[in-house]
Amino acid sequence: MKDDHVFYSAVHPHEGQRRFVLRGLDGIRAIAVLLVLVYHLWPQYLPGGMIGVDIFFVISGYLITALLLREGAYTGKMDIVSFWVRRLRRLVPAFALLTLVVGSLALLVGGDAQVGLGRQILGAFTYSSNWLLIWAGNDYFTQTSPELMTNFWSLAVEEQFYLFWPVAMVFVFMFTAKWWQRALVPGVLGLLSVLAALTLGLLGASSTRLYYGTDTHLYGLMLGVLLAMMIPWSMYPPVDDRLYPLVGYGNGIWGWLRQLVGWACLAAVVPYALTLSDHSSWLMPWGLLVGSLLGMGMIQALLPDVRGGTSGLFRGILSLAPLRWIGQRSYGIYLWHWPLMVLAHYTFGAARSPWVNFGVLLLTLIVAGLSYMYVEQPVRTLGFRGALSTWFSAMLAPAGRALPLGAAVLAGATLIATVFAVRTAPAMTEAEAVVAAGANYAQASAPAPQPSSASAAPTASADPSASAEPSTSGQPSESATPSPTGSAPSAAAVDGSQEVTIVGDSVTLASSIALGEALPQALVNAEVSRTSSAALPVVEQLLDSGQMREVLVLSVTANSTFTFDQLEQLKASVSPNGERKIVLVTGMGPANLTWIEPSNQVIREFAAQNPDTVFVADWQAAAKGHPEYLVSDGVHPQNEGLTVYAQTVKDAVAKALD
């Protein structure tokens, strides 16, 4: 057989199944989207469910490449423009509908739900959401003040892949002749993506940059491409079964081995998601890379050259009707679940009933099903012009035009409401506002630096006017270290605050005014997004500079998990012989901040083991049952909650000094 063009593979197009559909792939899509759903709605039960996105990446990389290879084999060329049009037909209708609906609902809910809406819509329609989120400092893993369209980041990565990869494939085929050479290209690109993530991580890049970046999260897509390149005829397999042993790698021992890998990956994907954590130090890239490999392992076992043995059973399980239904609508399910969850967050509060999330899940399935039937499929089959023409014809028909007319009016109303929601959006969230107010107070109350005084408190390290710019936790990028406010010595003598050093995070920073009233002579060092591991070096610096006083108050539970080793290290540094007292503040937050409760347990147990040195300021107990103490994120105090937080710290300090 003579190869007539560069796209020919071991299977000649005349020998292949041109309309072949890969059975079982919808089941893997369903598994991927269910992992993401559970992770977002109940993260405490599936802390590693974010790997569902990486499995989606592998599916997209494989399927897009395999379909382009099939087109090339049958036509001798790749019509890239037509490919892009097909992608737009598939993707745009659903998110255009979502934008109108969600924008209107955001206007009804108001407040934090509207913040950043214009930027999010811009990112959605330009497929640049991931880079705009990096620029804005939005952290996928800190969901205290979530944005409505954060989940669009992965769609942006995929669409950027759809733009560059078909063009890159043309050059690959122009300059390579062997299929193994062509397969090297995605292999090298995937390796470079992993190296980019490792390098930027070592250079101190944020988790936001590593997770959202197209360059640092490309390896899953490239694994899918690699799989398609290794078996380039997988979407047009031979009709004659006798050809499979000659052209494939799924017979004999190799076939059994590939089936075993597929079963192992299918069995491992949920346990792996149960053990992985979004706060694992090796999550990016290694944890996500393993998730991608699990997806690749499942897909390769579905490919048509894997035959005999348990291959039919494997495909049959992944083709069960419920999985197939979810998989076919997985795009809409992924698209809708996050905005609906965020609207529920701002409507019912961060500490909402678990039944609210079940309602979100049910509503997601209903809306995604309707979108698939009445919006996505018509445009996919008829095209944009065909679908609009059908709609206009229905509106002009003598009978049955009430529904299409009503839909047109509703579309116009939601468009106006969405525009109004963008124009009236607040500049910052409630959490950002209270933190900014605290930072402003800290800056204003800090006296001018005194170089001659070794114990002078450092001034704020950032301008409070920058508070509208969120940090990686969705809060203002502020750090402030207010020094004593200059209260009368007699007052200080009564409350003992001249003996207190406070190291805290954004919760402490937000409470600066109340802390200034409760402990007027305390030295406060607070910074947004400060973690437990970041706090220990700050404590060491204060010790070295002579600013550590008799009582250390540590309040950094909102951003990371405390460990016994960290607290032992803290005690060894601050009070090796019991010369100082340590007050540890418990954290308060919704259930999706899965690290807070374990940290609180560690704090209480450590204090119980060191009753003479370590004391607990139980902010969680004080705020429990009082949602009015907290802003919409369920973490930062407001109004009376600020006073209660400061009083809780003051009471614990009094016990430590007694």
Secondary structure as a PSIPRED ss2 file (coil, helix, strand):
# PSIPRED VFORMAT (PSIPRED V4.0)

   1 M C   1.000  0.000  0.000
   2 K C   1.000  0.000  0.000
   3 D C   1.000  0.000  0.000
   4 D C   1.000  0.000  0.000
   5 H C   1.000  0.000  0.000
   6 V C   1.000  0.000  0.000
   7 F C   1.000  0.000  0.000
   8 Y C   1.000  0.000  0.000
   9 S C   1.000  0.000  0.000
  10 A C   1.000  0.000  0.000
  11 V C   1.000  0.000  0.000
  12 H C   1.000  0.000  0.000
  13 P H   0.000  1.000  0.000
  14 H H   0.000  1.000  0.000
  15 E H   0.000  1.000  0.000
  16 G E   0.000  0.000  1.000
  17 Q C   1.000  0.000  0.000
  18 R C   1.000  0.000  0.000
  19 R C   1.000  0.000  0.000
  20 F C   1.000  0.000  0.000
  21 V C   1.000  0.000  0.000
  22 L C   1.000  0.000  0.000
  23 R C   1.000  0.000  0.000
  24 G C   1.000  0.000  0.000
  25 L H   0.000  1.000  0.000
  26 D H   0.000  1.000  0.000
  27 G H   0.000  1.000  0.000
  28 I H   0.000  1.000  0.000
  29 R H   0.000  1.000  0.000
  30 A H   0.000  1.000  0.000
  31 I H   0.000  1.000  0.000
  32 A H   0.000  1.000  0.000
  33 V H   0.000  1.000  0.000
  34 L H   0.000  1.000  0.000
  35 L H   0.000  1.000  0.000
  36 V H   0.000  1.000  0.000
  37 L H   0.000  1.000  0.000
  38 V H   0.000  1.000  0.000
  39 Y H   0.000  1.000  0.000
  40 H H   0.000  1.000  0.000
  41 L H   0.000  1.000  0.000
  42 W C   1.000  0.000  0.000
  43 P C   1.000  0.000  0.000
  44 Q C   1.000  0.000  0.000
  45 Y C   1.000  0.000  0.000
  46 L C   1.000  0.000  0.000
  47 P C   1.000  0.000  0.000
  48 G C   1.000  0.000  0.000
  49 G C   1.000  0.000  0.000
  50 M C   1.000  0.000  0.000
  51 I H   0.000  1.000  0.000
  52 G H   0.000  1.000  0.000
  53 V H   0.000  1.000  0.000
  54 D H   0.000  1.000  0.000
  55 I H   0.000  1.000  0.000
  56 F H   0.000  1.000  0.000
  57 F H   0.000  1.000  0.000
  58 V H   0.000  1.000  0.000
  59 I H   0.000  1.000  0.000
  60 S H   0.000  1.000  0.000
  61 G H   0.000  1.000  0.000
  62 Y H   0.000  1.000  0.000
  63 L H   0.000  1.000  0.000
  64 I H   0.000  1.000  0.000
  65 T H   0.000  1.000  0.000
  66 A H   0.000  1.000  0.000
  67 L H   0.000  1.000  0.000
  68 L H   0.000  1.000  0.000
  69 L H   0.000  1.000  0.000
  70 R H   0.000  1.000  0.000
  71 E H   0.000  1.000  0.000
  72 G H   0.000  1.000  0.000
  73 A H   0.000  1.000  0.000
  74 Y H   0.000  1.000  0.000
  75 T H   0.000  1.000  0.000
  76 G C   1.000  0.000  0.000
  77 K C   1.000  0.000  0.000
  78 M C   1.000  0.000  0.000
  79 D C   1.000  0.000  0.000
  80 I H   0.000  1.000  0.000
  81 V H   0.000  1.000  0.000
  82 S H   0.000  1.000  0.000
  83 F H   0.000  1.000  0.000
  84 W H   0.000  1.000  0.000
  85 V H   0.000  1.000  0.000
  86 R H   0.000  1.000  0.000
  87 R H   0.000  1.000  0.000
  88 L H   0.000  1.000  0.000
  89 R H   0.000  1.000  0.000
  90 R H   0.000  1.000  0.000
  91 L H   0.000  1.000  0.000
  92 V H   0.000  1.000  0.000
  93 P H   0.000  1.000  0.000
  94 A H   0.000  1.000  0.000
  95 F H   0.000  1.000  0.000
  96 A H   0.000  1.000  0.000
  97 L H   0.000  1.000  0.000
  98 L H   0.000  1.000  0.000
  99 T H   0.000  1.000  0.000
 100 L H   0.000  1.000  0.000
 101 V H   0.000  1.000  0.000
 102 V H   0.000  1.000  0.000
 103 G H   0.000  1.000  0.000
 104 S H   0.000  1.000  0.000
 105 L H   0.000  1.000  0.000
 106 A H   0.000  1.000  0.000
 107 L H   0.000  1.000  0.000
 108 L H   0.000  1.000  0.000
 109 V H   0.000  1.000  0.000
 110 G C   1.000  0.000  0.000
 111 G H   0.000  1.000  0.000
 112 D H   0.000  1.000  0.000
 113 A H   0.000  1.000  0.000
 114 Q H   0.000  1.000  0.000
 115 V C   1.000  0.000  0.000
 116 G C   1.000  0.000  0.000
 117 L H   0.000  1.000  0.000
 118 G H   0.000  1.000  0.000
 119 R H   0.000  1.000  0.000
 120 Q H   0.000  1.000  0.000
 121 I H   0.000  1.000  0.000
 122 L H   0.000  1.000  0.000
 123 G H   0.000  1.000  0.000
 124 A H   0.000  1.000  0.000
 125 F H   0.000  1.000  0.000
 126 T H   0.000  1.000  0.000
 127 Y C   1.000  0.000  0.000
 128 S C   1.000  0.000  0.000
 129 S H   0.000  1.000  0.000
 130 N H   0.000  1.000  0.000
 131 W H   0.000  1.000  0.000
 132 L H   0.000  1.000  0.000
 133 L H   0.000  1.000  0.000
 134 I H   0.000  1.000  0.000
 135 W H   0.000  1.000  0.000
 136 A H   0.000  1.000  0.000
 137 G C   1.000  0.000  0.000
 138 N C   1.000  0.000  0.000
 139 D C   1.000  0.000  0.000
 140 Y C   1.000  0.000  0.000
 141 F C   1.000  0.000  0.000
 142 T C   1.000  0.000  0.000
 143 Q C   1.000  0.000  0.000
 144 T C   1.000  0.000  0.000
 145 S C   1.000  0.000  0.000
 146 P C   1.000  0.000  0.000
 147 E C   1.000  0.000  0.000
 148 L C   1.000  0.000  0.000
 149 M C   1.000  0.000  0.000
 150 T C   1.000  0.000  0.000
 151 N C   1.000  0.000  0.000
 152 F H   0.000  1.000  0.000
 153 W H   0.000  1.000  0.000
 154 S H   0.000  1.000  0.000
 155 L H   0.000  1.000  0.000
 156 A H   0.000  1.000  0.000
 157 V H   0.000  1.000  0.000
 158 E H   0.000  1.000  0.000
 159 E H   0.000  1.000  0.000
 160 Q H   0.000  1.000  0.000
 161 F H   0.000  1.000  0.000
 162 Y H   0.000  1.000  0.000
 163 L H   0.000  1.000  0.000
 164 F H   0.000  1.000  0.000
 165 W H   0.000  1.000  0.000
 166 P H   0.000  1.000  0.000
 167 V H   0.000  1.000  0.000
 168 A H   0.000  1.000  0.000
 169 M H   0.000  1.000  0.000
 170 V H   0.000  1.000  0.000
 171 F H   0.000  1.000  0.000
 172 V H   0.000  1.000  0.000
 173 F H   0.000  1.000  0.000
 174 M H   0.000  1.000  0.000
 175 F H   0.000  1.000  0.000
 176 T C   1.000  0.000  0.000
 177 A C   1.000  0.000  0.000
 178 K C   1.000  0.000  0.000
 179 W H   0.000  1.000  0.000
 180 W H   0.000  1.000  0.000
 181 Q H   0.000  1.000  0.000
 182 R H   0.000  1.000  0.000
 183 A H   0.000  1.000  0.000
 184 L H   0.000  1.000  0.000
 185 V H   0.000  1.000  0.000
 186 P H   0.000  1.000  0.000
 187 G H   0.000  1.000  0.000
 188 V H   0.000  1.000  0.000
 189 L H   0.000  1.000  0.000
 190 G H   0.000  1.000  0.000
 191 L H   0.000  1.000  0.000
 192 L H   0.000  1.000  0.000
 193 S H   0.000  1.000  0.000
 194 V H   0.000  1.000  0.000
 195 L H   0.000  1.000  0.000
 196 A H   0.000  1.000  0.000
 197 A H   0.000  1.000  0.000
 198 L H   0.000  1.000  0.000
 199 T H   0.000  1.000  0.000
 200 L H   0.000  1.000  0.000
 201 G H   0.000  1.000  0.000
 202 L H   0.000  1.000  0.000
 203 L C   1.000  0.000  0.000
 204 G C   1.000  0.000  0.000
 205 A C   1.000  0.000  0.000
 206 S C   1.000  0.000  0.000
 207 S H   0.000  1.000  0.000
 208 T H   0.000  1.000  0.000
 209 R H   0.000  1.000  0.000
 210 L H   0.000  1.000  0.000
 211 Y H   0.000  1.000  0.000
 212 Y H   0.000  1.000  0.000
 213 G C   1.000  0.000  0.000
 214 T C   1.000  0.000  0.000
 215 D H   0.000  1.000  0.000
 216 T H   0.000  1.000  0.000
 217 H H   0.000  1.000  0.000
 218 L C   1.000  0.000  0.000
 219 Y H   0.000  1.000  0.000
 220 G H   0.000  1.000  0.000
 221 L H   0.000  1.000  0.000
 222 M H   0.000  1.000  0.000
 223 L H   0.000  1.000  0.000
 224 G H   0.000  1.000  0.000
 225 V H   0.000  1.000  0.000
 226 L H   0.000  1.000  0.000
 227 L H   0.000  1.000  0.000
 228 A H   0.000  1.000  0.000
 229 M H   0.000  1.000  0.000
 230 M H   0.000  1.000  0.000
 231 I C   1.000  0.000  0.000
 232 P C   1.000  0.000  0.000
 233 W C   1.000  0.000  0.000
 234 S C   1.000  0.000  0.000
 235 M C   1.000  0.000  0.000
 236 Y C   1.000  0.000  0.000
 237 P C   1.000  0.000  0.000
 238 P E   0.000  0.000  1.000
 239 V C   1.000  0.000  0.000
 240 D C   1.000  0.000  0.000
 241 D H   0.000  1.000  0.000
 242 R H   0.000  1.000  0.000
 243 L H   0.000  1.000  0.000
 244 Y H   0.000  1.000  0.000
 245 P H   0.000  1.000  0.000
 246 L H   0.000  1.000  0.000
 247 V H   0.000  1.000  0.000
 248 G C   1.000  0.000  0.000
 249 Y C   1.000  0.000  0.000
 250 G C   1.000  0.000  0.000
 251 N C   1.000  0.000  0.000
 252 G H   0.000  1.000  0.000
 253 I H   0.000  1.000  0.000
 254 W H   0.000  1.000  0.000
 255 G H   0.000  1.000  0.000
 256 W H   0.000  1.000  0.000
 257 L H   0.000  1.000  0.000
 258 R H   0.000  1.000  0.000
 259 Q H   0.000  1.000  0.000
 260 L H   0.000  1.000  0.000
 261 V H   0.000  1.000  0.000
 262 G H   0.000  1.000  0.000
 263 W H   0.000  1.000  0.000
 264 A H   0.000  1.000  0.000
 265 C H   0.000  1.000  0.000
 266 L H   0.000  1.000  0.000
 267 A H   0.000  1.000  0.000
 268 A H   0.000  1.000  0.000
 269 V H   0.000  1.000  0.000
 270 V H   0.000  1.000  0.000
 271 P H   0.000  1.000  0.000
 272 Y H   0.000  1.000  0.000
 273 A H   0.000  1.000  0.000
 274 L H   0.000  1.000  0.000
 275 T H   0.000  1.000  0.000
 276 L C   1.000  0.000  0.000
 277 S C   1.000  0.000  0.000
 278 D C   1.000  0.000  0.000
 279 H C   1.000  0.000  0.000
 280 S C   1.000  0.000  0.000
 281 S C   1.000  0.000  0.000
 282 W C   1.000  0.000  0.000
 283 L H   0.000  1.000  0.000
 284 M H   0.000  1.000  0.000
 285 P H   0.000  1.000  0.000
 286 W H   0.000  1.000  0.000
 287 G H   0.000  1.000  0.000
 288 L H   0.000  1.000  0.000
 289 L H   0.000  1.000  0.000
 290 V H   0.000  1.000  0.000
 291 G H   0.000  1.000  0.000
 292 S H   0.000  1.000  0.000
 293 L H   0.000  1.000  0.000
 294 L H   0.000  1.000  0.000
 295 G H   0.000  1.000  0.000
 296 M H   0.000  1.000  0.000
 297 G H   0.000  1.000  0.000
 298 M H   0.000  1.000  0.000
 299 I H   0.000  1.000  0.000
 300 Q H   0.000  1.000  0.000
 301 A C   1.000  0.000  0.000
 302 L C   1.000  0.000  0.000
 303 L C   1.000  0.000  0.000
 304 P C   1.000  0.000  0.000
 305 D C   1.000  0.000  0.000
 306 V C   1.000  0.000  0.000
 307 R C   1.000  0.000  0.000
 308 G C   1.000  0.000  0.000
 309 G C   1.000  0.000  0.000
 310 T C   1.000  0.000  0.000
 311 S H   0.000  1.000  0.000
 312 G H   0.000  1.000  0.000
 313 L H   0.000  1.000  0.000
 314 F H   0.000  1.000  0.000
 315 R H   0.000  1.000  0.000
 316 G H   0.000  1.000  0.000
 317 I H   0.000  1.000  0.000
 318 L C   1.000  0.000  0.000
 319 S C   1.000  0.000  0.000
 320 L C   1.000  0.000  0.000
 321 A H   0.000  1.000  0.000
 322 P H   0.000  1.000  0.000
 323 L H   0.000  1.000  0.000
 324 R H   0.000  1.000  0.000
 325 W H   0.000  1.000  0.000
 326 I H   0.000  1.000  0.000
 327 G H   0.000  1.000  0.000
 328 Q H   0.000  1.000  0.000
 329 R C   1.000  0.000  0.000
 330 S H   0.000  1.000  0.000
 331 Y H   0.000  1.000  0.000
 332 G H   0.000  1.000  0.000
 333 I H   0.000  1.000  0.000
 334 Y H   0.000  1.000  0.000
 335 L H   0.000  1.000  0.000
 336 W H   0.000  1.000  0.000
 337 H H   0.000  1.000  0.000
 338 W H   0.000  1.000  0.000
 339 P H   0.000  1.000  0.000
 340 L H   0.000  1.000  0.000
 341 M H   0.000  1.000  0.000
 342 V H   0.000  1.000  0.000
 343 L H   0.000  1.000  0.000
 344 A H   0.000  1.000  0.000
 345 H H   0.000  1.000  0.000
 346 Y H   0.000  1.000  0.000
 347 T H   0.000  1.000  0.000
 348 F H   0.000  1.000  0.000
 349 G C   1.000  0.000  0.000
 350 A C   1.000  0.000  0.000
 351 A C   1.000  0.000  0.000
 352 R C   1.000  0.000  0.000
 353 S C   1.000  0.000  0.000
 354 P H   0.000  1.000  0.000
 355 W H   0.000  1.000  0.000
 356 V H   0.000  1.000  0.000
 357 N H   0.000  1.000  0.000
 358 F H   0.000  1.000  0.000
 359 G H   0.000  1.000  0.000
 360 V H   0.000  1.000  0.000
 361 L H   0.000  1.000  0.000
 362 L H   0.000  1.000  0.000
 363 L H   0.000  1.000  0.000
 364 T H   0.000  1.000  0.000
 365 L H   0.000  1.000  0.000
 366 I H   0.000  1.000  0.000
 367 V H   0.000  1.000  0.000
 368 A H   0.000  1.000  0.000
 369 G H   0.000  1.000  0.000
 370 L H   0.000  1.000  0.000
 371 S H   0.000  1.000  0.000
 372 Y H   0.000  1.000  0.000
 373 M H   0.000  1.000  0.000
 374 Y H   0.000  1.000  0.000
 375 V H   0.000  1.000  0.000
 376 E H   0.000  1.000  0.000
 377 Q H   0.000  1.000  0.000
 378 P H   0.000  1.000  0.000
 379 V H   0.000  1.000  0.000
 380 R H   0.000  1.000  0.000
 381 T H   0.000  1.000  0.000
 382 L H   0.000  1.000  0.000
 383 G H   0.000  1.000  0.000
 384 F H   0.000  1.000  0.000
 385 R H   0.000  1.000  0.000
 386 G H   0.000  1.000  0.000
 387 A H   0.000  1.000  0.000
 388 L H   0.000  1.000  0.000
 389 S H   0.000  1.000  0.000
 390 T H   0.000  1.000  0.000
 391 W H   0.000  1.000  0.000
 392 F H   0.000  1.000  0.000
 393 S H   0.000  1.000  0.000
 394 A H   0.000  1.000  0.000
 395 M H   0.000  1.000  0.000
 396 L H   0.000  1.000  0.000
 397 A C   1.000  0.000  0.000
 398 P C   1.000  0.000  0.000
 399 A C   1.000  0.000  0.000
 400 G C   1.000  0.000  0.000
 401 R C   1.000  0.000  0.000
 402 A H   0.000  1.000  0.000
 403 L H   0.000  1.000  0.000
 404 P H   0.000  1.000  0.000
 405 L H   0.000  1.000  0.000
 406 G H   0.000  1.000  0.000
 407 A H   0.000  1.000  0.000
 408 A H   0.000  1.000  0.000
 409 V H   0.000  1.000  0.000
 410 L H   0.000  1.000  0.000
 411 A H   0.000  1.000  0.000
 412 G H   0.000  1.000  0.000
 413 A H   0.000  1.000  0.000
 414 T H   0.000  1.000  0.000
 415 L H   0.000  1.000  0.000
 416 I H   0.000  1.000  0.000
 417 A H   0.000  1.000  0.000
 418 T H   0.000  1.000  0.000
 419 V H   0.000  1.000  0.000
 420 F H   0.000  1.000  0.000
 421 A H   0.000  1.000  0.000
 422 V H   0.000  1.000  0.000
 423 R H   0.000  1.000  0.000
 424 T C   1.000  0.000  0.000
 425 A C   1.000  0.000  0.000
 426 P C   1.000  0.000  0.000
 427 A C   1.000  0.000  0.000
 428 M C   1.000  0.000  0.000
 429 T C   1.000  0.000  0.000
 430 E H   0.000  1.000  0.000
 431 A H   0.000  1.000  0.000
 432 E H   0.000  1.000  0.000
 433 A H   0.000  1.000  0.000
 434 V H   0.000  1.000  0.000
 435 V H   0.000  1.000  0.000
 436 A H   0.000  1.000  0.000
 437 A H   0.000  1.000  0.000
 438 G H   0.000  1.000  0.000
 439 A H   0.000  1.000  0.000
 440 N H   0.000  1.000  0.000
 441 Y H   0.000  1.000  0.000
 442 A H   0.000  1.000  0.000
 443 Q H   0.000  1.000  0.000
 444 A H   0.000  1.000  0.000
 445 S H   0.000  1.000  0.000
 446 A C   1.000  0.000  0.000
 447 P C   1.000  0.000  0.000
 448 A C   1.000  0.000  0.000
 449 P C   1.000  0.000  0.000
 450 Q C   1.000  0.000  0.000
 451 P C   1.000  0.000  0.000
 452 S C   1.000  0.000  0.000
 453 S C   1.000  0.000  0.000
 454 A C   1.000  0.000  0.000
 455 S C   1.000  0.000  0.000
 456 A C   1.000  0.000  0.000
 457 A C   1.000  0.000  0.000
 458 P C   1.000  0.000  0.000
 459 T C   1.000  0.000  0.000
 460 A C   1.000  0.000  0.000
 461 S C   1.000  0.000  0.000
 462 A C   1.000  0.000  0.000
 463 D C   1.000  0.000  0.000
 464 P H   0.000  1.000  0.000
 465 S H   0.000  1.000  0.000
 466 A H   0.000  1.000  0.000
 467 S H   0.000  1.000  0.000
 468 A H   0.000  1.000  0.000
 469 E C   1.000  0.000  0.000
 470 P E   0.000  0.000  1.000
 471 S C   1.000  0.000  0.000
 472 T C   1.000  0.000  0.000
 473 S C   1.000  0.000  0.000
 474 G C   1.000  0.000  0.000
 475 Q C   1.000  0.000  0.000
 476 P E   0.000  0.000  1.000
 477 S C   1.000  0.000  0.000
 478 E C   1.000  0.000  0.000
 479 S E   0.000  0.000  1.000
 480 A E   0.000  0.000  1.000
 481 T C   1.000  0.000  0.000
 482 P C   1.000  0.000  0.000
 483 S C   1.000  0.000  0.000
 484 P C   1.000  0.000  0.000
 485 T C   1.000  0.000  0.000
 486 G C   1.000  0.000  0.000
 487 S C   1.000  0.000  0.000
 488 A C   1.000  0.000  0.000
 489 P H   0.000  1.000  0.000
 490 S H   0.000  1.000  0.000
 491 A H   0.000  1.000  0.000
 492 A H   0.000  1.000  0.000
 493 A H   0.000  1.000  0.000
 494 V H   0.000  1.000  0.000
 495 D H   0.000  1.000  0.000
 496 G C   1.000  0.000  0.000
 497 S H   0.000  1.000  0.000
 498 Q H   0.000  1.000  0.000
 499 E H   0.000  1.000  0.000
 500 V E   0.000  0.000  1.000
 501 T E   0.000  0.000  1.000
 502 I E   0.000  0.000  1.000
 503 V E   0.000  0.000  1.000
 504 G E   0.000  0.000  1.000
 505 D C   1.000  0.000  0.000
 506 S H   0.000  1.000  0.000
 507 V H   0.000  1.000  0.000
 508 T H   0.000  1.000  0.000
 509 L H   0.000  1.000  0.000
 510 A H   0.000  1.000  0.000
 511 S C   1.000  0.000  0.000
 512 S H   0.000  1.000  0.000
 513 I H   0.000  1.000  0.000
 514 A H   0.000  1.000  0.000
 515 L H   0.000  1.000  0.000
 516 G H   0.000  1.000  0.000
 517 E H   0.000  1.000  0.000
 518 A H   0.000  1.000  0.000
 519 L C   1.000  0.000  0.000
 520 P C   1.000  0.000  0.000
 521 Q C   1.000  0.000  0.000
 522 A C   1.000  0.000  0.000
 523 L E   0.000  0.000  1.000
 524 V E   0.000  0.000  1.000
 525 N E   0.000  0.000  1.000
 526 A E   0.000  0.000  1.000
 527 E E   0.000  0.000  1.000
 528 V C   1.000  0.000  0.000
 529 S C   1.000  0.000  0.000
 530 R C   1.000  0.000  0.000
 531 T C   1.000  0.000  0.000
 532 S H   0.000  1.000  0.000
 533 S H   0.000  1.000  0.000
 534 A H   0.000  1.000  0.000
 535 A H   0.000  1.000  0.000
 536 L H   0.000  1.000  0.000
 537 P H   0.000  1.000  0.000
 538 V H   0.000  1.000  0.000
 539 V H   0.000  1.000  0.000
 540 E H   0.000  1.000  0.000
 541 Q H   0.000  1.000  0.000
 542 L H   0.000  1.000  0.000
 543 L H   0.000  1.000  0.000
 544 D H   0.000  1.000  0.000
 545 S C   1.000  0.000  0.000
 546 G C   1.000  0.000  0.000
 547 Q C   1.000  0.000  0.000
 548 M C   1.000  0.000  0.000
 549 R C   1.000  0.000  0.000
 550 E C   1.000  0.000  0.000
 551 V E   0.000  0.000  1.000
 552 L E   0.000  0.000  1.000
 553 V E   0.000  0.000  1.000
 554 L E   0.000  0.000  1.000
 555 S E   0.000  0.000  1.000
 556 V C   1.000  0.000  0.000
 557 T C   1.000  0.000  0.000
 558 A C   1.000  0.000  0.000
 559 N C   1.000  0.000  0.000
 560 S C   1.000  0.000  0.000
 561 T C   1.000  0.000  0.000
 562 F C   1.000  0.000  0.000
 563 T C   1.000  0.000  0.000
 564 F H   0.000  1.000  0.000
 565 D H   0.000  1.000  0.000
 566 Q H   0.000  1.000  0.000
 567 L H   0.000  1.000  0.000
 568 E H   0.000  1.000  0.000
 569 Q H   0.000  1.000  0.000
 570 L H   0.000  1.000  0.000
 571 K H   0.000  1.000  0.000
 572 A H   0.000  1.000  0.000
 573 S H   0.000  1.000  0.000
 574 V H   0.000  1.000  0.000
 575 S C   1.000  0.000  0.000
 576 P C   1.000  0.000  0.000
 577 N C   1.000  0.000  0.000
 578 G C   1.000  0.000  0.000
 579 E C   1.000  0.000  0.000
 580 R C   1.000  0.000  0.000
 581 K E   0.000  0.000  1.000
 582 I E   0.000  0.000  1.000
 583 V E   0.000  0.000  1.000
 584 L E   0.000  0.000  1.000
 585 V E   0.000  0.000  1.000
 586 T C   1.000  0.000  0.000
 587 G C   1.000  0.000  0.000
 588 M C   1.000  0.000  0.000
 589 G C   1.000  0.000  0.000
 590 P C   1.000  0.000  0.000
 591 A C   1.000  0.000  0.000
 592 N C   1.000  0.000  0.000
 593 L C   1.000  0.000  0.000
 594 T C   1.000  0.000  0.000
 595 W C   1.000  0.000  0.000
 596 I H   0.000  1.000  0.000
 597 E H   0.000  1.000  0.000
 598 P H   0.000  1.000  0.000
 599 S H   0.000  1.000  0.000
 600 N H   0.000  1.000  0.000
 601 Q H   0.000  1.000  0.000
 602 V H   0.000  1.000  0.000
 603 I H   0.000  1.000  0.000
 604 R H   0.000  1.000  0.000
 605 E H   0.000  1.000  0.000
 606 F H   0.000  1.000  0.000
 607 A H   0.000  1.000  0.000
 608 A H   0.000  1.000  0.000
 609 Q H   0.000  1.000  0.000
 610 N C   1.000  0.000  0.000
 611 P C   1.000  0.000  0.000
 612 D C   1.000  0.000  0.000
 613 T C   1.000  0.000  0.000
 614 V E   0.000  0.000  1.000
 615 F E   0.000  0.000  1.000
 616 V E   0.000  0.000  1.000
 617 A E   0.000  0.000  1.000
 618 D C   1.000  0.000  0.000
 619 W H   0.000  1.000  0.000
 620 Q H   0.000  1.000  0.000
 621 A H   0.000  1.000  0.000
 622 A H   0.000  1.000  0.000
 623 A H   0.000  1.000  0.000
 624 K C   1.000  0.000  0.000
 625 G C   1.000  0.000  0.000
 626 H C   1.000  0.000  0.000
 627 P H   0.000  1.000  0.000
 628 E H   0.000  1.000  0.000
 629 Y H   0.000  1.000  0.000
 630 L E   0.000  0.000  1.000
 631 V C   1.000  0.000  0.000
 632 S C   1.000  0.000  0.000
 633 D C   1.000  0.000  0.000
 634 G C   1.000  0.000  0.000
 635 V C   1.000  0.000  0.000
 636 H C   1.000  0.000  0.000
 637 P E   0.000  0.000  1.000
 638 Q C   1.000  0.000  0.000
 639 N C   1.000  0.000  0.000
 640 E H   0.000  1.000  0.000
 641 G H   0.000  1.000  0.000
 642 L H   0.000  1.000  0.000
 643 T H   0.000  1.000  0.000
 644 V H   0.000  1.000  0.000
 645 Y H   0.000  1.000  0.000
 646 A H   0.000  1.000  0.000
 647 Q H   0.000  1.000  0.000
 648 T H   0.000  1.000  0.000
 649 V H   0.000  1.000  0.000
 650 K H   0.000  1.000  0.000
 651 D H   0.000  1.000  0.000
 652 A H   0.000  1.000  0.000
 653 V H   0.000  1.000  0.000
 654 A H   0.000  1.000  0.000
 655 K H   0.000  1.000  0.000
 656 A H   0.000  1.000  0.000
 657 L H   0.000  1.000  0.000
 658 D C   1.000  0.000  0.000
